[in-house]
Amino acid sequence: MPGAPTVVGVVAALATLIGGLASVGAASASAQRLSGAADAAALAAADAASGAVSGVPCERAAEVAEAHAVTVVSCEAVGLIVTVTLASRFAGMPFEASARAGPPPVSGPLSANTP
């Protein structure tokens, strides 16, 4: 069978390519989940900072992070604006995502044109 080595090589190359793409896809999904958790933690902390819910802003962020099985790297509340950074690991590689939440700025291009 003269074509057998070629077929085996092509199948091996395809299997390697598919395995690599699956790993990249899984890492991307993990990073997106971490980003969503950072957004949720920042929003929860901003709600606490504004008084919309009770509690301490960074404690609220930690509760959301725990629910998503990630860790809080930093949490900073300046007035009503909260910045949260979360971390996670995928296949031994660390991932971090940051999010900021709070009220919109009072001055800006949209506020001047608002009827």
C-alpha positions in Angstrom: 0.0 0.0 0.0 2.0 2.9 -1.3 -0.4 5.6 0.0 -0.6 4.4 3.6 2.3 6.4 5.1 0.9 9.6 3.5 -2.6 8.9 4.9 -1.2 8.2 8.3 0.9 11.5 8.2 -2.1 13.5 7.1 -4.3 12.1 9.8 -1.6 12.7 12.4 -1.2 16.3 11.3 -5.0 16.9 11.4 -5.2 15.4 14.8 -2.5 17.6 16.1 -4.1 20.7 14.5 -7.5 19.9 15.9 -6.0 19.3 19.4 -4.2 22.6 19.3 -7.3 24.5 18.1 -9.4 22.8 20.9 -6.8 24.0 23.5 -6.9 27.5 22.2 -10.7 27.5 22.2 -10.9 26.3 25.7 -8.4 28.9 26.9 -10.4 31.6 25.2 -13.6 30.4 26.8 -11.9 30.4 30.2 -10.7 34.0 29.6 -14.2 35.1 28.6 -15.7 33.5 31.8 -13.1 35.3 33.9 -13.9 38.6 32.1 -17.6 38.1 32.8 -16.9 37.4 36.5 -14.8 40.6 36.7 -17.7 42.6 35.2 -20.2 41.0 37.7 -17.9 41.6 40.6 -17.3 45.3 39.7 -21.0 45.9 39.2 -21.8 44.3 42.6 -19.2 46.4 44.3 -20.4 49.5 42.6 -23.9 48.8 43.8 -22.6 48.5 47.3 -20.6 51.7 47.0 -23.7 53.6 45.8 -25.9 52.2 48.6 -28.1 50.3 46.2 -27.4 47.2 48.2 -25.9 46.9 51.7 -22.4 45.8 52.4 -18.8 46.8 51.8 -17.9 47.1 48.0 -14.8 44.9 48.0 -16.5 42.3 50.2 -19.4 42.1 47.6 -16.8 41.7 44.8 -15.1 38.9 46.8 -18.5 37.1 47.2 -19.1 37.3 43.4 -15.5 36.1 42.7 -16.0 33.2 45.1 -19.3 32.2 43.3 -17.3 32.1 40.0 -14.4 30.1 41.6 -11.8 32.8 40.9 -9.7 35.0 43.2 -9.6 38.7 43.8 -6.2 40.2 43.0 -7.2 43.8 43.8 -10.2 45.8 44.5 -10.2 49.6 44.7 -13.2 51.8 45.5 -12.7 55.6 44.8 -16.0 57.3 45.6 -18.7 55.5 43.6 -16.2 54.0 41.1 -14.9 50.5 41.8 -12.1 48.7 39.9 -11.8 45.0 40.4 -9.1 42.6 39.1 -9.7 38.8 39.3 -7.4 35.9 38.5 -7.8 32.3 37.5 -5.7 29.5 36.0 -6.2 27.4 32.9 -3.8 24.5 32.2 -1.3 26.0 34.6 -1.3 29.4 33.0 -2.5 32.4 35.0 -5.2 34.7 33.6 -6.3 38.1 34.9 -9.2 40.3 34.0 -10.1 43.8 35.3 -13.3 45.7 35.2 -14.5 49.1 36.4 -18.0 50.1 37.3 -19.7 53.2 38.6 -21.9 56.0 37.5 -21.2 57.7 34.1 -19.1 60.8 34.0 -21.1 64.0 34.4 -19.3 65.9 31.7 -18.7 64.5 28.3 -19.9 64.6 24.7 -23.2 62.9 25.4 -24.2 65.0 28.4 -24.0 68.3 26.5 -26.3 67.1 23.7 -28.9 65.4 25.9 -32.3 66.9 25.6 
